Amino acid sequence: MKRRTLLISIGTALLGTSLNARAETPSITFEEMYASASVLGLAFSDTLKKLAGQKIRIRGFMAPPLKAEADFLVLTKEPVSLCPFCSSDQDWPNDIILVRLAKRKDFVQSNTLIEVSGQLQIGSETDEKTGFVSLVRIVDADYRIV
């Protein structure tokens, strides 16, 4: 009986630690990313600028991958059936985020809500391997189905 109580206590402590760490990680939404959008481009919100470089959480949908064995994904505000990458950051839609995974994972259906956590990076960047241009990235990321 004592062993069972000990295992339950350890399990509860570990779960509590995991939940506390998740609760302490700031969460953002797609609506909080930009202050404005104009012919001059997108302007990052103060919230996004403040959180740059920090670990964050955001919920969205996984766009269909370009290839089955990728270590990145595109997070979208709403489910999409095509990959939304554009040729330049001037055309970058304000409702997608490039996510570079810490390790490869199985992809999920594009209509499945996921929560991504990782380090937020902002600013125009061209990926050397793929040529993709992004304005907002989450790196060293992981995701879970919500």
Disulfide bonds with the S-S distance in Angstrom:
none
